[in-house]
């Protein structure tokens, strides 16, 4: 809403919104509940902003896959897909991957 107040009724695209965290692997599943909670809170805020008249046209979480951080290296994970650096860069979909897939499929109804 601060953007609307400052710049008027302009289109807004939220890009690279996400959370870097150490994602634990529990019984073979990458459990990144803090990421899910972070994204849920931001999606809820977007819904409220749209109801108040913000022209939000896009929301793009950061990032699809774990990546190198210029600040943290590989100490934290950032994406919906885990990259296992000890297992030849094997990929594993995280809990947040399946959660966000459901958010998309339900057009935001399931959060």
N, CA, C and O atoms as a printed pandas DataFrame, in Angstrom:
     atom_number atom_name residue_name chain_id  residue_number  x_coord  y_coord  z_coord
0              1         N          UNK        A               1    0.825   -1.188    0.000
1              2        CA          UNK        A               1    0.000    0.000    0.000
2              3         C          UNK        A               1    0.872    1.256    0.000
3              4         O          UNK        A               1    0.452    2.313   -0.471
4              5         N          UNK        A               2    2.105    1.128    0.539
5              6        CA          UNK        A               2    3.014    2.277    0.519
6              7         C          UNK        A               2    3.364    2.663   -0.916
7              8         O          UNK        A               2    3.505    3.846   -1.226
8              9         N          UNK        A               3    3.501    1.684   -1.775
9             10        CA          UNK        A               3    3.812    1.979   -3.181
10            11         C          UNK        A               3    2.650    2.727   -3.820
11            12         O          UNK        A               3    2.860    3.704   -4.539
12            13         N          UNK        A               4    1.433    2.278   -3.563
13            14        CA          UNK        A               4    0.259    2.953   -4.125
14            15         C          UNK        A               4    0.158    4.384   -3.598
15            16         O          UNK        A               4   -0.140    5.307   -4.355
16            17         N          UNK        A               5    0.402    4.564   -2.313
17            18        CA          UNK        A               5    0.321    5.903   -1.726
18            19         C          UNK        A               5    1.386    6.833   -2.306
19            20         O          UNK        A               5    1.121    8.011   -2.547
20            21         N          UNK        A               6    2.577    6.308   -2.528
21            22        CA          UNK        A               6    3.676    7.132   -3.006
22            23         C          UNK        A               6    3.621    7.396   -4.511
23            24         O          UNK        A               6    3.883    8.514   -4.957
24            25         N          UNK        A               7    3.277    6.357   -5.303
25            26        CA          UNK        A               7    3.397    6.465   -6.764
26            27         C          UNK        A               7    2.069    6.431   -7.511
27            28         O          UNK        A               7    2.043    6.562   -8.735
28            29         N          UNK        A               8    0.979    6.257   -6.793
29            30        CA          UNK        A               8   -0.316    6.207   -7.454
30            31         C          UNK        A               8   -0.710    4.780   -7.812
31            32         O          UNK        A               8   -0.124    3.808   -7.337
32            33         N          UNK        A               9   -1.708    4.694   -8.654
33            34        CA          UNK        A               9   -2.278    3.398   -9.021
34            35         C          UNK        A               9   -1.487    2.774  -10.165
35            36         O          UNK        A               9   -1.905    2.814  -11.322
36            37         N          UNK        A              10   -0.324    2.191   -9.817
37            38        CA          UNK        A              10    0.546    1.584  -10.828
38            39         C          UNK        A              10    0.543    0.059  -10.653
39            40         O          UNK        A              10    0.291   -0.442   -9.557
40            41         N          UNK        A              11    0.821   -0.668  -11.728
41            42        CA          UNK        A              11    0.917   -2.126  -11.603
42            43         C          UNK        A              11    2.115   -2.501  -10.718
43            44         O          UNK        A              11    3.183   -1.895  -10.803
44            45         N          UNK        A              12    1.911   -3.508   -9.875
45            46        CA          UNK        A              12    2.951   -3.955   -8.965
46            47         C          UNK        A              12    3.212   -5.443   -9.204
47            48         O          UNK        A              12    2.286   -6.250   -9.282
48            49         N          UNK        A              13    4.490   -5.778   -9.315
49            50        CA          UNK        A              13    4.922   -7.167   -9.434
50            51         C          UNK        A              13    5.893   -7.446   -8.289
51            52         O          UNK        A              13    6.918   -6.774   -8.165
52            53         N          UNK        A              14    5.581   -8.411   -7.474
53            54        CA          UNK        A              14    6.456   -8.797   -6.371
54            55         C          UNK        A              14    7.400   -9.873   -6.910
55            56         O          UNK        A              14    6.958  -10.936   -7.346
56            57         N          UNK        A              15    8.698   -9.589   -6.874
57            58        CA          UNK        A              15    9.677  -10.543   -7.403
58            59         C          UNK        A              15   10.675  -10.930   -6.320
59            60         O          UNK        A              15   10.976  -10.149   -5.418
60            61         N          UNK        A              16   11.169  -12.131   -6.430
61            62        CA          UNK        A              16   12.199  -12.648   -5.537
62            63         C          UNK        A              16   11.841  -12.511   -4.065
63            64         O          UNK        A              16   12.654  -12.048   -3.266
64            65         N          UNK        A              17   10.632  -12.908   -3.708
65            66        CA          UNK        A              17   10.203  -12.895   -2.321
66            67         C          UNK        A              17   10.387  -14.300   -1.763
67            68         O          UNK        A              17    9.745  -15.241   -2.229
68            69         N          UNK        A              18   11.247  -14.447   -0.784
69            70        CA          UNK        A              18   11.484  -15.777   -0.258
70            71         C          UNK        A              18   12.289  -15.762    1.022
71            72         O          UNK        A              18   12.547  -14.709    1.605
72            73         N          UNK        A              19   12.679  -16.945    1.447
73            74        CA          UNK        A              19   13.359  -17.107    2.720
74            75         C          UNK        A              19   14.551  -18.030    2.564
75            76         O          UNK        A              19   14.423  -19.136    2.037
76            77         N          UNK        A              20   15.699  -17.584    3.015
77            78        CA          UNK        A              20   16.875  -18.439    3.086
78            79         C          UNK        A              20   16.953  -19.050    4.473
79            80         O          UNK        A              20   16.944  -18.333    5.473
80            81         N          UNK        A              21   17.028  -20.370    4.538
81            82        CA          UNK        A              21   17.068  -21.059    5.830
82            83         C          UNK        A              21   17.809  -22.386    5.673
83            84         O          UNK        A              21   18.031  -22.863    4.560
84            85         N          UNK        A              22   18.179  -22.959    6.788
85            86        CA          UNK        A              22   18.739  -24.301    6.773
86            87         C          UNK        A              22   17.544  -25.245    6.826
87            88         O          UNK        A              22   16.829  -25.300    7.826
88            89         N          UNK        A              23   17.333  -25.986    5.744
89            90        CA          UNK        A              23   16.170  -26.854    5.630
90            91         C          UNK        A              23   16.518  -28.267    6.099
91            92         O          UNK        A              23   17.317  -28.948    5.457
92            93         N          UNK        A              24   15.929  -28.714    7.209
93            94        CA          UNK        A              24   16.253  -30.053    7.712
94            95         C          UNK        A              24   15.621  -31.155    6.862
95            96         O          UNK        A              24   14.548  -30.984    6.282
96            97         N          UNK        A              25   16.312  -32.274    6.808
97            98        CA          UNK        A              25   15.768  -33.454    6.143
98            99         C          UNK        A              25   15.345  -34.418    7.244
99           100         O          UNK        A              25   16.175  -34.882    8.026
100          101         N          UNK        A              26   14.043  -34.717    7.301
101          102        CA          UNK        A              26   13.475  -35.567    8.339
102          103         C          UNK        A              26   12.801  -36.757    7.669
103          104         O          UNK        A              26   11.852  -36.587    6.902
104          105         N          UNK        A              27   13.279  -37.934    7.950
105          106        CA          UNK        A              27   12.754  -39.160    7.341
106          107         C          UNK        A              27   12.700  -39.053    5.819
107          108         O          UNK        A              27   11.729  -39.476    5.192
108          109         N          UNK        A              28   13.753  -38.486    5.235
109          110        CA          UNK        A              28   13.863  -38.393    3.783
110          111         C          UNK        A              28   13.131  -37.234    3.151
111          112         O          UNK        A              28   13.236  -37.032    1.941
112          113         N          UNK        A              29   12.380  -36.453    3.945
113          114        CA          UNK        A              29   11.640  -35.303    3.411
114          115         C          UNK        A              29   12.339  -34.011    3.825
115          116         O          UNK        A              29   12.754  -33.858    4.974
116          117         N          UNK        A              30   12.464  -33.082    2.870
117          118        CA          UNK        A              30   13.011  -31.762    3.184
118          119         C          UNK        A              30   11.864  -30.947    3.767
119          120         O          UNK        A              30   10.942  -30.550    3.055
120          121         N          UNK        A              31   11.936  -30.705    5.068
121          122        CA          UNK        A              31   10.853  -30.052    5.804
122          123         C          UNK        A              31   11.212  -28.582    5.987
123          124         O          UNK        A              31   12.010  -28.227    6.855
124          125         N          UNK        A              32   10.617  -27.743    5.165
125          126        CA          UNK        A              32   10.917  -26.305    5.206
126          127         C          UNK        A              32    9.682  -25.500    5.601
127          128         O          UNK        A              32    9.253  -24.591    4.890
128          129         N          UNK        A              33    9.121  -25.864    6.760
129          130        CA          UNK        A              33    7.933  -25.174    7.260
130          131         C          UNK        A              33    8.119  -23.672    7.425
131          132         O          UNK        A              33    7.183  -22.927    7.136
132          133         N          UNK        A              34    9.289  -23.176    7.881
133          134        CA          UNK        A              34    9.443  -21.723    7.977
134          135         C          UNK        A              34    9.252  -21.020    6.623
135          136         O          UNK        A              34    8.731  -19.905    6.582
136          137         N          UNK        A              35    9.664  -21.653    5.522
137          138        CA          UNK        A              35    9.483  -21.062    4.194
138          139         C          UNK        A              35    7.987  -21.000    3.846
139          140         O          UNK        A              35    7.499  -19.995    3.330
140          141         N          UNK        A              36    7.277  -22.089    4.138
141          142        CA          UNK        A              36    5.841  -22.119    3.881
142          143         C          UNK        A              36    5.150  -21.015    4.680
143          144         O          UNK        A              36    4.324  -20.279    4.141
144          145         N          UNK        A              37    5.486  -20.900    5.950
145          146        CA          UNK        A              37    4.878  -19.860    6.794
146          147         C          UNK        A              37    5.190  -18.465    6.261
147          148         O          UNK        A              37    4.309  -17.606    6.211
148          149         N          UNK        A              38    6.432  -18.240    5.866
149          150        CA          UNK        A              38    6.849  -16.944    5.324
150          151         C          UNK        A              38    6.034  -16.592    4.076
151          152         O          UNK        A              38    5.506  -15.486    3.964
152          153         N          UNK        A              39    5.937  -17.526    3.157
153          154        CA          UNK        A              39    5.202  -17.267    1.914
154          155         C          UNK        A              39    3.707  -17.087    2.178
155          156         O          UNK        A              39    3.067  -16.229    1.571
156          157         N          UNK        A              40    3.156  -17.890    3.076
157          158        CA          UNK        A              40    1.724  -17.778    3.395
158          159         C          UNK        A              40    1.395  -16.379    3.931
159          160         O          UNK        A              40    0.405  -15.772    3.521
160          161         N          UNK        A              41    2.209  -15.883    4.829
161          162        CA          UNK        A              41    1.980  -14.547    5.401
162          163         C          UNK        A              41    2.023  -13.485    4.296
163          164         O          UNK        A              41    1.210  -12.560    4.295
164          165         N          UNK        A              42    2.956  -13.613    3.367
165          166        CA          UNK        A              42    3.072  -12.631    2.295
166          167         C          UNK        A              42    1.921  -12.739    1.298
167          168         O          UNK        A              42    1.444  -11.721    0.797
168          169         N          UNK        A              43    1.475  -13.942    1.009
169          170        CA          UNK        A              43    0.319  -14.104    0.119
170          171         C          UNK        A              43   -0.931  -13.540    0.777
171          172         O          UNK        A              43   -1.748  -12.908    0.108
172          173         N          UNK        A              44   -1.091  -13.757    2.071
173          174        CA          UNK        A              44   -2.227  -13.173    2.799
174          175         C          UNK        A              44   -2.182  -11.647    2.724
175          176         O          UNK        A              44   -3.213  -11.002    2.528
176          177         N          UNK        A              45   -0.993  -11.072    2.881
177          178        CA          UNK        A              45   -0.855   -9.610    2.813
178          179         C          UNK        A              45   -1.184   -9.096    1.419
179          180         O          UNK        A              45   -1.792   -8.036    1.273
180          181         N          UNK        A              46   -0.788   -9.839    0.400
181          182        CA          UNK        A              46   -1.127   -9.441   -0.973
182          183         C          UNK        A              46   -2.632   -9.453   -1.189
183          184         O          UNK        A              46   -3.180   -8.556   -1.828
184          185         N          UNK        A              47   -3.288  -10.456   -0.662
185          186        CA          UNK        A              47   -4.747  -10.528   -0.796
186          187         C          UNK        A              47   -5.407   -9.298   -0.155
187          188         O          UNK        A              47   -6.336   -8.721   -0.720
188          189         N          UNK        A              48   -4.924   -8.909    1.011
189          190        CA          UNK        A              48   -5.463   -7.727    1.684
190          191         C          UNK        A              48   -5.178   -6.455    0.877
191          192         O          UNK        A              48   -6.046   -5.592    0.744
192          193         N          UNK        A              49   -3.969   -6.348    0.346
193          194        CA          UNK        A              49   -3.609   -5.167   -0.445
194          195         C          UNK        A              49   -4.481   -5.055   -1.697
195          196         O          UNK        A              49   -4.917   -3.963   -2.062
196          197         N          UNK        A              50   -4.728   -6.179   -2.345
197          198        CA          UNK        A              50   -5.591   -6.171   -3.535
198          199         C          UNK        A              50   -6.997   -5.734   -3.151
199          200         O          UNK        A              50   -7.623   -4.957   -3.871
200          201         N          UNK        A              51   -7.500   -6.229   -2.016
201          202        CA          UNK        A              51   -8.835   -5.833   -1.544
202          203         C          UNK        A              51   -8.904   -4.335   -1.249
203          204         O          UNK        A              51   -9.962   -3.718   -1.372
204          205         N          UNK        A              52   -7.756   -3.752   -0.855
205          206        CA          UNK        A              52   -7.705   -2.317   -0.569
206          207         C          UNK        A              52   -7.420   -1.476   -1.814
207          208         O          UNK        A              52   -7.336   -0.250   -1.733
208          209         N          UNK        A              53   -7.271   -2.136   -2.968
209          210        CA          UNK        A              53   -7.117   -1.406   -4.212
210          211         C          UNK        A              53   -5.744   -1.409   -4.848
211          212         O          UNK        A              53   -5.539   -0.731   -5.854
212          213         N          UNK        A              54   -4.790   -2.152   -4.293
213          214        CA          UNK        A              54   -3.473   -2.233   -4.919
214          215         C          UNK        A              54   -3.582   -3.039   -6.217
215          216         O          UNK        A              54   -4.278   -4.053   -6.268
216          217         N          UNK        A              55   -2.901   -2.588   -7.245
217          218        CA          UNK        A              55   -2.938   -3.241   -8.555
218          219         C          UNK        A              55   -1.793   -4.253   -8.661
219          220         O          UNK        A              55   -0.842   -4.060   -9.418
220          221         N          UNK        A              56   -1.909   -5.339   -7.881
221          222        CA          UNK        A              56   -0.877   -6.369   -7.864
222          223         C          UNK        A              56   -1.129   -7.306   -9.037
223          224         O          UNK        A              56   -2.199   -7.904   -9.143
224          225         N          UNK        A              57   -0.145   -7.433   -9.912
225          226        CA          UNK        A              57   -0.304   -8.242  -11.124
226          227         C          UNK        A              57    0.494   -9.532  -11.106
227          228         O          UNK        A              57    0.236  -10.434  -11.904
228          229         N          UNK        A              58    1.456   -9.627  -10.207
229          230        CA          UNK        A              58    2.246  -10.844  -10.176
230          231         C          UNK        A              58    2.969  -11.012   -8.857
231          232         O          UNK        A              58    3.337  -10.040   -8.197
232          233         N          UNK        A              59    3.164  -12.268   -8.488
233          234        CA          UNK        A              59    3.898  -12.622   -7.274
234          235         C          UNK        A              59    4.808  -13.790   -7.624
235          236         O          UNK        A              59    4.341  -14.851   -8.039
236          237         N          UNK        A              60    6.099  -13.590   -7.455
237          238        CA          UNK        A              60    7.090  -14.579   -7.867
238          239         C          UNK        A              60    8.010  -14.935   -6.699
239          240         O          UNK        A              60    8.913  -14.170   -6.360
240          241         N          UNK        A              61    7.779  -16.094   -6.087
241          242        CA          UNK        A              61    8.660  -16.500   -4.989
242          243         C          UNK        A              61   10.096  -16.723   -5.463
243          244         O          UNK        A              61   10.357  -16.964   -6.642
244          245         N          UNK        A              62   11.002  -16.635   -4.514
245          246        CA          UNK        A              62   12.417  -16.828   -4.783
246          247         C          UNK        A              62   12.884  -17.980   -3.929
247          248         O          UNK        A              62   12.779  -17.889   -2.706
248          249         N          UNK        A              63   13.349  -18.963   -4.441
249          250        CA          UNK        A              63   13.665  -19.287   -5.813
250          251         C          UNK        A              63   13.151  -20.699   -6.073
251          252         O          UNK        A              63   12.785  -21.401   -5.130
252          253         N          UNK        A              64   13.117  -21.122   -7.316
253          254        CA          UNK        A              64   12.638  -22.471   -7.616
254          255         C          UNK        A              64   13.585  -23.533   -7.061
255          256         O          UNK        A              64   13.146  -24.547   -6.518
256          257         N          UNK        A              65   14.880  -23.291   -7.201
257          258        CA          UNK        A              65   15.870  -24.292   -6.811
258          259         C          UNK        A              65   16.909  -23.641   -5.885
259          260         O          UNK        A              65   17.183  -22.445   -5.986
260          261         N          UNK        A              66   17.472  -24.437   -4.999
261          262        CA          UNK        A              66   18.522  -23.918   -4.126
262          263         C          UNK        A              66   19.668  -23.376   -4.970
263          264         O          UNK        A              66   19.975  -23.904   -6.039
264          265         N          UNK        A              67   20.292  -22.321   -4.475
265          266        CA          UNK        A              67   21.324  -21.643   -5.257
266          267         C          UNK        A              67   22.431  -21.123   -4.373
267          268         O          UNK        A              67   22.339  -21.157   -3.146
268          269         N          UNK        A              68   23.465  -20.648   -5.004
269          270        CA          UNK        A              68   24.588  -20.052   -4.293
270          271         C          UNK        A              68   24.228  -18.629   -3.881
271          272         O          UNK        A              68   23.786  -17.827   -4.703
272          273         N          UNK        A              69   24.419  -18.329   -2.615
273          274        CA          UNK        A              69   24.210  -16.974   -2.113
274          275         C          UNK        A              69   25.554  -16.263   -2.042
275          276         O          UNK        A              69   26.533  -16.828   -1.554
276          277         N          UNK        A              70   25.604  -15.045   -2.519
277          278        CA          UNK        A              70   26.855  -14.284   -2.454
278          279         C          UNK        A              70   27.256  -14.048   -1.001
279          280         O          UNK        A              70   28.434  -13.846   -0.706
280          281         N          UNK        A              71   26.279  -14.073   -0.092
281          282        CA          UNK        A              71   26.547  -13.810    1.321
282          283         C          UNK        A              71   26.786  -15.090    2.125
283          284         O          UNK        A              71   27.697  -15.147    2.951
284          285         N          UNK        A              72   25.962  -16.118    1.878
285          286        CA          UNK        A              72   25.993  -17.325    2.698
286          287         C          UNK        A              72   26.545  -18.562    1.993
287          288         O          UNK        A              72   26.618  -19.632    2.596
288          289         N          UNK        A              73   26.926  -18.433    0.755
289          290        CA          UNK        A              73   27.388  -19.603    0.020
290          291         C          UNK        A              73   26.273  -20.625   -0.085
291          292         O          UNK        A              73   25.175  -20.312   -0.544
292          293         N          UNK        A              74   26.557  -21.852    0.343
293          294        CA          UNK        A              74   25.549  -22.914    0.335
294          295         C          UNK        A              74   25.085  -23.270    1.746
295          296         O          UNK        A              74   24.493  -24.331    1.946
296          297         N          UNK        A              75   25.341  -22.406    2.726
297          298        CA          UNK        A              75   24.956  -22.685    4.105
298          299         C          UNK        A              75   23.443  -22.722    4.302
299          300         O          UNK        A              75   22.939  -23.472    5.138
300          301         N          UNK        A              76   22.729  -21.917    3.538
301          302        CA          UNK        A              76   21.271  -21.877    3.618
302          303         C          UNK        A              76   20.690  -22.323    2.291
303          304         O          UNK        A              76   21.351  -22.290    1.254
304          305         N          UNK        A              77   19.429  -22.742    2.353
305          306        CA          UNK        A              77   18.719  -23.110    1.136
306          307         C          UNK        A              77   17.638  -22.062    0.870
307          308         O          UNK        A              77   17.127  -21.431    1.795
308          309         N          UNK        A              78   17.304  -21.889   -0.394
309          310        CA          UNK        A              78   16.415  -20.798   -0.775
310          311         C          UNK        A              78   15.212  -21.225   -1.616
311          312         O          UNK        A              78   14.251  -20.466   -1.731
312          313         N          UNK        A              79   15.243  -22.400   -2.195
313          314        CA          UNK        A              79   14.241  -22.741   -3.194
314          315         C          UNK        A              79   13.224  -23.780   -2.769
315          316         O          UNK        A              79   13.194  -24.230   -1.623
316          317         N          UNK        A              80   12.384  -24.150   -3.741
317          318        CA          UNK        A              80   11.392  -25.206   -3.561
318          319         C          UNK        A              80   12.008  -26.586   -3.816
319          320         O          UNK        A              80   11.428  -27.609   -3.452
320          321         N          UNK        A              81   13.184  -26.603   -4.442
321          322        CA          UNK        A              81   13.859  -27.855   -4.776
322          323         C          UNK        A              81   15.248  -27.845   -4.121
323          324         O          UNK        A              81   16.043  -26.928   -4.329
324          325         N          UNK        A              82   15.514  -28.880   -3.332
325          326        CA          UNK        A              82   16.779  -29.024   -2.614
326          327         C          UNK        A              82   17.855  -29.569   -3.554
327          328         O          UNK        A              82   17.591  -30.469   -4.351
328          329         N          UNK        A              83   19.061  -29.023   -3.458
329          330        CA          UNK        A              83   20.205  -29.527   -4.207
330          331         C          UNK        A              83   21.169  -30.144   -3.196
331          332         O          UNK        A              83   21.700  -29.455   -2.325
332          333         N          UNK        A              84   21.385  -31.440   -3.324
333          334        CA          UNK        A              84   22.242  -32.161   -2.388
334          335         C          UNK        A              84   23.682  -32.150   -2.904
335          336         O          UNK        A              84   24.024  -32.878   -3.837
336          337         N          UNK        A              85   24.506  -31.331   -2.294
337          338        CA          UNK        A              85   25.896  -31.181   -2.729
338          339         C          UNK        A              85   26.778  -32.370   -2.325
339          340         O          UNK        A              85   27.911  -32.496   -2.789
340          341         N          UNK        A              86   26.250  -33.229   -1.465
341          342        CA          UNK        A              86   27.006  -34.417   -1.055
342          343         C          UNK        A              86   26.634  -35.638   -1.897
343          344         O          UNK        A              86   27.292  -36.676   -1.815
344          345         N          UNK        A              87   25.579  -35.512   -2.704
345          346        CA          UNK        A              87   25.098  -36.638   -3.513
346          347         C          UNK        A              87   25.048  -36.255   -4.989
347          348         O          UNK        A              87   24.020  -36.425   -5.645
348          349         N          UNK        A              88   26.164  -35.736   -5.510
349          350        CA          UNK        A              88   26.287  -35.427   -6.934
350          351         C          UNK        A              88   25.206  -34.459   -7.438
351          352         O          UNK        A              88   24.714  -34.589   -8.559
352          353         N          UNK        A              89   24.848  -33.485   -6.586
353          354        CA          UNK        A              89   23.863  -32.442   -6.912
354          355         C          UNK        A              89   22.474  -33.004   -7.194
355          356         O          UNK        A              89   21.727  -32.447   -7.999
356          357         N          UNK        A              90   22.129  -34.100   -6.537
357          358        CA          UNK        A              90   20.789  -34.671   -6.693
358          359         C          UNK        A              90   19.746  -33.660   -6.245
359          360         O          UNK        A              90   19.976  -32.880   -5.321
360          361         N          UNK        A              91   18.608  -33.684   -6.902
361          362        CA          UNK        A              91   17.514  -32.763   -6.573
362          363         C          UNK        A              91   16.410  -33.500   -5.840
363          364         O          UNK        A              91   16.124  -34.665   -6.115
364          365         N          UNK        A              92   15.791  -32.788   -4.891
365          366        CA          UNK        A              92   14.677  -33.346   -4.144
366          367         C          UNK        A              92   13.657  -32.235   -3.897
367          368         O          UNK        A              92   13.993  -31.170   -3.379
368          369         N          UNK        A              93   12.417  -32.501   -4.272
369          370        CA          UNK        A              93   11.358  -31.516   -4.037
370          371         C          UNK        A              93   11.071  -31.425   -2.540
371          372         O          UNK        A              93   10.939  -32.435   -1.849
372          373         N          UNK        A              94   10.978  -30.183   -2.062
373          374        CA          UNK        A              94   10.754  -29.936   -0.645
374          375         C          UNK        A              94    9.259  -29.929   -0.326
375          376         O          UNK        A              94    8.413  -29.947   -1.221
376          377         N          UNK        A              95    8.965  -29.902    0.951
377          378        CA          UNK        A              95    7.577  -29.792    1.406
378          379         C          UNK        A              95    6.930  -28.544    0.807
379          380         O          UNK        A              95    5.765  -28.574    0.409
380          381         N          UNK        A              96    7.687  -27.450    0.743
381          382        CA          UNK        A              96    7.152  -26.196    0.185
382          383         C          UNK        A              96    6.810  -26.327   -1.298
383          384         O          UNK        A              96    5.904  -25.646   -1.779
384          385         N          UNK        A              97    7.516  -27.187   -2.028
385          386        CA          UNK        A              97    7.217  -27.409   -3.446
386          387         C          UNK        A              97    5.776  -27.891   -3.594
387          388         O          UNK        A              97    5.003  -27.350   -4.386
388          389         N          UNK        A              98    5.431  -28.912   -2.821
389          390        CA          UNK        A              98    4.089  -29.491   -2.916
390          391         C          UNK        A              98    3.037  -28.524   -2.384
391          392         O          UNK        A              98    1.932  -28.453   -2.922
392          393         N          UNK        A              99    3.375  -27.772   -1.321
393          394        CA          UNK        A              99    2.455  -26.770   -0.784
394          395         C          UNK        A              99    2.170  -25.688   -1.825
395          396         O          UNK        A              99    1.013  -25.343   -2.063
396          397         N          UNK        A             100    3.230  -25.150   -2.448
397          398        CA          UNK        A             100    3.030  -24.070   -3.414
398          399         C          UNK        A             100    2.330  -24.569   -4.675
399          400         O          UNK        A             100    1.554  -23.832   -5.282
400          401         N          UNK        A             101    2.592  -25.797   -5.069
401          402        CA          UNK        A             101    1.884  -26.404   -6.201
402          403         C          UNK        A             101    0.383  -26.398   -5.920
403          404         O          UNK        A             101   -0.415  -26.103   -6.809
404          405         N          UNK        A             102   -0.002  -26.723   -4.688
405          406        CA          UNK        A             102   -1.414  -26.720   -4.301
406          407         C          UNK        A             102   -1.976  -25.295   -4.252
407          408         O          UNK        A             102   -3.125  -25.068   -4.631
408          409         N          UNK        A             103   -1.172  -24.341   -3.789
409          410        CA          UNK        A             103   -1.605  -22.937   -3.787
410          411         C          UNK        A             103   -1.930  -22.502   -5.217
411          412         O          UNK        A             103   -2.964  -21.881   -5.462
412          413         N          UNK        A             104   -1.055  -22.827   -6.144
413          414        CA          UNK        A             104   -1.262  -22.457   -7.544
414          415         C          UNK        A             104   -2.498  -23.154   -8.112
415          416         O          UNK        A             104   -3.350  -22.513   -8.728
416          417         N          UNK        A             105   -2.590  -24.468   -7.902
417          418        CA          UNK        A             105   -3.706  -25.240   -8.463
418          419         C          UNK        A             105   -5.048  -24.770   -7.931
419          420         O          UNK        A             105   -6.053  -24.832   -8.640
420          421         N          UNK        A             106   -5.075  -24.298   -6.685
421          422        CA          UNK        A             106   -6.323  -23.830   -6.073
422          423         C          UNK        A             106   -6.549  -22.337   -6.268
423          424         O          UNK        A             106   -7.496  -21.770   -5.722
424          425         N          UNK        A             107   -5.674  -21.699   -7.050
425          426        CA          UNK        A             107   -5.749  -20.253   -7.290
426          427         C          UNK        A             107   -5.728  -19.473   -5.967
427          428         O          UNK        A             107   -6.407  -18.459   -5.811
428          429         N          UNK        A             108   -4.928  -19.982   -5.025
429          430        CA          UNK        A             108   -4.729  -19.298   -3.759
430          431         C          UNK        A             108   -5.701  -19.667   -2.661
431          432         O          UNK        A             108   -5.559  -19.193   -1.533
432          433         N          UNK        A             109   -6.676  -20.493   -2.955
433          434        CA          UNK        A             109   -7.655  -20.862   -1.932
434          435         C          UNK        A             109   -7.024  -21.725   -0.829
435          436         O          UNK        A             109   -7.308  -21.536    0.354
436          437         N          UNK        A             110   -6.178  -22.662   -1.224
437          438        CA          UNK        A             110   -5.509  -23.537   -0.254
438          439         C          UNK        A             110   -4.168  -22.920    0.133
439          440         O          UNK        A             110   -3.253  -22.810   -0.683
440          441         N          UNK        A             111   -4.080  -22.530    1.373
441          442        CA          UNK        A             111   -2.829  -21.960    1.890
442          443         C          UNK        A             111   -2.510  -22.649    3.180
443          444         O          UNK        A             111   -1.499  -22.342    3.810
